[in-house]
Amino acid sequence: MARWPNIGSAGVDLAFFILALATGLFGLPPFFAVIVVVAAIAAWGWTRRRPLMKLAPTQRYLQGAIAITMIAVVLALAYWIGHLSVGRHL
């Protein structure tokens, strides 16, 4: 059976990336970037709940830890890029 790409999940991920970039562009405090990261992690867990439930618990925790780390890194970099692109320094 062929796998279909989850366009909705990709759109949610892109929206959070743009939101993190915008928080940096507008010079909002890092607290708002943390809120974006927490919301993105919650959305990731919700949009991937069915595939995650099919995994064994050890694989689920491992994949979840990797994904949470990557989400935090990518969104932190988006915030930083937004901050630096308008001449602000952290």
C-alpha distance (Angstrom), angle and dihedral (degrees) to the residues before:
residue distance angle dihedral
M1 . . .
A2 3.81 . .
R3 3.77 120.0 .
W4 3.78 117.9 -126.2
P5 3.79 119.9 -143.9
N6 3.78 114.3 -112.6
I7 3.79 100.3 -125.6
G8 3.80 92.3 175.0
S9 3.80 92.1 58.9
A10 3.79 91.2 46.8
G11 3.80 89.9 51.1
V12 3.80 91.6 50.9
D13 3.81 90.3 49.9
L14 3.80 91.2 50.0
A15 3.80 91.1 48.4
F16 3.80 91.6 54.4
F17 3.81 90.9 47.1
I18 3.81 90.5 52.9
L19 3.80 90.3 45.6
A20 3.83 91.6 52.3
L21 3.80 90.2 47.6
A22 3.81 90.4 49.7
T23 3.81 92.5 50.9
G24 3.79 88.0 56.5
L25 3.80 93.9 43.7
F26 3.79 92.5 52.5
G27 3.79 92.1 45.3
L28 3.78 97.3 -119.2
P29 3.81 116.2 168.5
P30 3.82 118.8 -93.1
F31 3.81 88.5 -105.7
F32 3.80 88.6 75.5
A33 3.80 90.8 50.3
V34 3.80 88.5 53.8
I35 3.81 89.5 52.5
V36 3.81 89.3 52.0
V37 3.82 91.0 50.0
V38 3.82 93.1 49.2
A39 3.81 91.2 47.7
A40 3.81 90.9 47.9
I41 3.80 91.5 51.7
A42 3.80 90.6 49.6
A43 3.81 91.0 48.6
W44 3.81 90.7 47.4
G45 3.78 91.1 53.8
W46 3.78 92.1 47.2
T47 3.81 97.1 47.1
R48 3.83 92.6 45.5
R49 3.80 98.3 40.9
R50 3.81 96.8 112.1
P51 3.82 97.5 50.6
L52 3.81 90.4 42.6
M53 3.80 92.2 53.8
K54 3.81 89.7 56.3
L55 3.81 91.2 60.9
A56 3.77 125.5 86.6
P57 3.83 111.8 -101.2
T58 3.81 94.5 -107.2
Q59 3.80 91.7 50.3
R60 3.81 90.9 44.9
Y61 3.80 91.8 54.5
L62 3.79 93.2 44.2
Q63 3.80 93.9 48.5
G64 3.80 90.3 43.7
A65 3.79 92.8 52.1
I66 3.80 91.9 48.9
A67 3.81 91.7 47.6
I68 3.81 94.3 47.4
T69 3.79 90.7 50.0
M70 3.79 92.2 48.9
I71 3.80 93.0 46.8
A72 3.80 91.3 51.5
V73 3.81 93.1 47.1
V74 3.80 95.8 46.7
L75 3.80 94.2 46.5
A76 3.81 92.4 45.0
L77 3.80 89.0 52.5
A78 3.81 90.5 48.6
Y79 3.81 89.9 52.3
W80 3.80 90.9 47.5
I81 3.82 93.1 47.8
G82 3.79 90.4 49.4
H83 3.77 90.6 49.1
L84 3.78 94.7 49.2
S85 3.81 96.1 41.4
V86 3.80 91.3 69.1
G87 3.80 94.6 43.7
R88 3.79 100.6 -99.0
H89 3.77 121.2 135.3
L90 3.77 125.1 -147.8
